[in-house]
Amino acid sequence: MTNEPQRHYNPGMGLSDAPRTPAVYFGAGCAAALLAAALDRAGARRAVVVTTASVAANPALAGAVEKSLGARLAGRLPAISQHAPVREVAALVAAARDLGADAFVSIGGGSPIDAAKAAAWSLASGIDLAAPGALEAARAVRLAGKRVLPHFAVPTTLSVAERSGSAGFSSEGAHDKIGVAAPELIPAAVFYDAALALHTPLPLWLSTGMRAIDHAVETLFAPGRHDHADASALQSLRRLPAALRAAKEDPTAAGARSVAQEAAWLSYELPAAAAGLSHRLGKAIGAPHRIPHGVTSCLVLPHALRFYSSRNPAALAQVAEALGASDAAGALAELIAALGLPQRSSAFGLTAADLQIAAAKVSRPEWPEAELLSILLAGH
C-alpha cells in the first residue's frame, strides 16, 4: 500500500450528457476504509458480494473487502465468468432473494459489475432475464419508483462498467452480448483502490486500459454536441497511454495504477460511447468467441479509426493531438504492440466467415457491411 491520500469526488454537478455516480472514491486502501460507512449511509445491512472465482480465491482482494464489511456480509456469489452468462445472473438473483440481500458489492472487472446491475434490474422488475421473451418484456419496463437494490462497485480493471447504467450479459446458445439499461442501475458508490488493483494480472489490466481508450475515442466520434464529455475524453487520452506504459514497465507501481484508474474514469462521460462502431464490432466478435472486451478493442479500434478518416476528420485530428501523434490509428497500433497485447483475431481461431457474420450483425446504412468487414479483416 502506498501513502497516497484517499480522495472523494461527488460528480453530481455534471452536465446532462454525463452518467451520474453519487460517490466516487480514489486512493490505495479506500475500499477497506470507506466501504462499510457507505453501506451504512444507504441503510444496507445485508450485502451480497459478487465476484469471480479468481478474485474470490485471493484473500488480499475479496477477503480484504469482505473483512471490512463485517456483519454486513450476507453471502457471496463467486461464480461470475467472462461476459456474465445469463444463467449466472439468474443464480445471483436467486441467491440475493434467499439471503434477504439489501445491497450488492461487486469486486472485479466488467463481468461481476454488470452481473450485479442485471440482478438488481431483475429483482426490481420481477422479470427473469433467463426466461424466453425476457428482453422483449424488458423494453416496456421502467425502474423509476421501484425498489432497486443499491450497488457498491470495487473495480479491479479499467473497463469502467461501473460508470454505466447498462448491464451487459451473454445469452444462452449463441452467447450474443445482450443487456438491459436504466439510470437506476448506476452504482451508488465506486471505490478505485490502487492497492487492490495491483493484484490484477498485467495483461488484463493493460487490455482493459485499451477498452477505456476505446470509450474515450468513441466519445469524440459520437453524434451530436457533448463538449463536457469531449473535454473529459481528451484528458483521458492524454493520460492513459503513459499510465499503461508505466504499469507495463513496473507492474508493482501503485501510482501508475491509480493514474490509470483516474484516466479511465474520465474516459466515460457519454453513454453513447458504448454504442460506437468499435464497441459494436467488438461485441459482435467478443462474447460469441469468448474474447474479452479489452482484447476486442485491441483487435478492432485502430482499424475502426481509419473508417472515420473521411467521415469525421476533425474528431480524428483531436484524437491524434491528444495522443501526441500525427496518425491516431498508427499511434494506437504502436501502443497495443508496445504493451504486448493481441493484435490479430486469427490468434483466437476466428475465420473470415466468422468476421462476415459479425459485420452483418452490426451493419446499418451509415455502416456498410463491406466496410465493416474490411475493418475486421484488417485485424485478422
N, C-alpha and C positions, 0 to 999 in steps of 0.2 A: 504494500500500500504506500502511496505517496503522501506527502504533506499538503497536497493540493486542497485548497479550501472548497467546501461544498457550496454550490450556488443554486439559487432557486429563481426560476423565471415563471412569470404568470402572463402568458401572451393573450390575455383577454382583450387587449386593445387593438388586435389585428384588424385588417380590412375584411370586407365581406367575402373576398375570394380565398381567405385563409382558413384552414381547418382549425377548429378550436380544441385546445387541450387545457383544461383548467390549471394544471400544475405540472411543471417540468423541473426536475432536479438534476444537476450535474455535479460530478466530483467523486473521487475514489472514496468508497465507504458510505455513499449517500443512501443506498438501499437499506443496509443494516441499521443505519442511524435514524432514518426518517420514515420508512415504510409503515411501521406499526402505528405511528402517530397519524399518518394519512388515512389508514383504515378507521382509526378511532374517530376522526373528524367526519367520516362518511357514515358512522354508526354501524360499521361492518364488524361482526363478531365471529363469523364462520366462513373463512376464506378457503377456497379450493385452489391449490397450486396446479397450474397447467404447464407442462414442460415436455421435454424429450427424454428418451432413455439415457442418452449420453450426459445431459445436464443433470438429471436426477442422480446419476451414479457418482457425481463429483461432489464431495462434501463441502468443497470450497465454493460451490455455486449454489445449487438448490439447497444443500444443507445449511449454508450460511443464511440464506434468505428465510428458510423455514424456522430456523432458530430465532430469528428476530421477530417472527410472528407470534411465537409462544402459544398461548391458549387459543389464539385466533385461528390457528391452523385446524381446519375441519377435516382435511384429507388432501389427496393429490391424485392427479392422473398423469403419470409419466410415460404415456404411450403415444404421444402425437408424433407422427412421422412426416416425412417430406411432403409438401403440398397439402397437408391436413386432409386426408381422405374423409369423406362424409360419414363413413361408419364410425370413425374415431370421434367426430364431432357429436354424433348421436350417443356414443358411450359417455362422453363428457356431460352431456345434458342429463342422462340418466343418473350419473354419479352425483351431480350437483343436486338433483332432486332428492336422492336417497340420503345425502349428507345434510340436507337443510341449509345449503350454502346461501349466503347473502352477499358474496363477492367472489371475483376471480382474481388471482395473481398469476400472471404469465411470466415465465422465465425462459429466455432463449431468443430465437430468431422469428421470422415471419410466420412459420407454421403454427407454433403454440399461441402466438399473439392472435392470429386470425382465427384459430380454433376457439379461443376464449370469446372473441367477438361474435362468432357464429353461434356458439352455445347461448350466449346472452340473448341474441336475437330469437333463437328458437324458444327459449324459456318465456320470453316476453310475448311472443306472438302466438304460442301454442301450436306452432307448425313443426312437424318432424321433418327436418331437411333431408332425411334419407328416404322419405316416402315418395312414391310416384306422384308426379304433378306438383311437388312442393314448390318449385321455383315459379311455376305459373301462379299458384295461390299467393306466393310471397309478393308478387307485383302489386297486389291490392292492399297490402299491409302497411300501416304507418305506426311507428312506435311512440309517437307523441302521446303523452298521458298514460302510457303503460309503465309498469314496473320493470325497469331494465337493471339487472344486477351491475353494480359498478365494477370496473376492471382496472387493475393496477398493474402496469407493464414494467418489467425489468428486462430491457433488450440487451442481448449479448452479441448481436450482429449489427450491421449497418443498413438493414433492409428498410427501416423506418415504417414498418407496418403499423407501429404504434401511433403514427400521426394520422392515420386514415380511419374514416367511418365505414370503410368497405371491409368485408370479411370474405376472403377467398378460400375455397376448399376444392378438392377434386372429386369428380363423380365416380360412381362405380362403373365398371366395364371399360368405357373409353378413356377414363381418367382425364377428362377435359376439366380445365380450370373454370369453375363457376363461382357464384357467390351472392351475397345479399349486402345491402348497404343502408345505413341510416346515421344521421348525425349523433344519435344517442349511443352509438357503438364506440365512439372515440373514447379511449381510456380516461378515467378520472384523474390519473396521475401517471407520470412516466419518470423512471429513475435511470439516468445514464451514468452507470457506475463503472469507471475505468478499471477498478481493481477486479471486478468480476469479468470484464471484457478481456482481460489478459489471459483468461482460460480458454477463450475461443480459438480453435485451430486457425493458424495463419491463413491457409488457403480460403477458408470460409470467410474470415474477416475481410480479406482483400477482395474477394469476388462480390460480397455484399456491398463493399465500398463502391465497386463499379455499378452496382444497382442504384446506389444513391446518386452517382454521377448521371446515370440514365434519367432519374427523376428530374434532376436539375436541367439537363438538356431538353427533355420533353416539355418542361415548363415554358421554355423560351419559344418553342415551336407551337405551343397550344393556341388555338384560335382565340380571338378577342384580345382585349387590352387588360393587363394584370400587372401593373407597374410594381406593386409591392412584392408580389411573388417573383417577378423577374429579377428585382434587385437582390432578393434573398438567394435565388438560384445562382446568380453570377458570383456572389460572395462564396457560395458553396464550391463552385468550380475553381475559384482562385485558391481555396484552402485544402480541399480534399485530396487532390493528387499528391501533394507534398507529404501530407499526413500518412497516406498509404505507402509511399516510398520509404518514409521513416520507419513505419512498422515492419516493412519488409527487411530493412537493414538491421533493426533491433526489435525483435518480437517481444522483448521484455519491457519496452519503454511504455509505461502507463501514460506519459504525457502525449505521445503520438496517438494513442488510442482515444484519449479524451478530446484532442483536437478533431479527430475524425468523427467522433460522436456529435460534436457541435456542428461540424460542417455538414454531416448527413442530415441532422435536424433541419438545417437551413435549406436543404435540397427540396423539401416537400411542403411548399406553402400553397400549392394549387392542386386540388384533387384531380382536375382534368389531365394532369401529367401522367397519371396511371392509365389513361386511355390513348396514349400516343402510339405512333407507329412501331417504335422499337419494343415497347411493352406488349403490344398486341401480338407481334410476331414471336416475341419471347415466350408468351403464354401458350401460343399455339404449338410450339415445339417442346416446351418445358414439362408440363405435367404428363402429357401422353408418353414421353420418353424418359421420364424420371430425371430430368436435368434441372438442377437448382436454378432459381430465378437469377441469382447473381451471375451464374455462368452463362445463362442465355443472353444477358446484357453484353457480356464479353464477345459472344458469338455474333450478335446482331448489330449492336449500337454503331460501331464505326461505319458499317456499310449502309445502315439506315440514314446516317448523316449525309451521305452522298446523294440520297434521294432528294434532299432539300436544297441542293446546290443552286438550282434554278428556280425552285418554288419559293424559297424564303432565304435569300442570300443575306439579308440584314441580320436575321437571327443567327445564321451560321457564322457570320463575322463576329457577333458578340461572343459566341461560344469560343471561337478561336482566340479572341483577345483575352478572355478570362483564363484560358489555358496557357497563354503566353506563346502562342504559335501562329503560324500563317495558315496552316492546314489543320482544321479541327479534327477531321476524320483520321488523318495521319498521326496526330498527336495522341489520340485515344488508342489507336492501334499500337503505337510505341509504348504507351503506358501499360497496356494489358500485357505486352511481351515482357516489359521490364519487371512486372510483378509476378511473372511466371504463371500466368493464368491461361486457361484453354482459349484457343483461337479458331478451332475447326470443329464443326458439328459432326463431321465424319468420325471423329475420335469417339463419339458416343453412339456409333452404329447407325446414324441416320442415313437414309438413302435419298437420292434425288426424288423418288416417288413420295417419300415422307415429306419432303420440303414442298412438293407440289400440293399435297393435301393441306399443309399449313397455310400456304399462300392463298388457296381457295377459301379457307375459313375466314381469313382476315380481309380479303379484298372487298372493296366498295368503289363507287365511281371515282372518287378522288385518289384511291389507292389501287391502281390497275393490277390485276393478278400477275401479269407478266413482269411488271417492275418489282413486285414483292418477291417473286421467285428469284429474280436476279439478285436481290439483296441477300436472300438466304443462301443462294448458290455461291455468292462471293465469300461467305464464311464457312463454306463446306470443305 
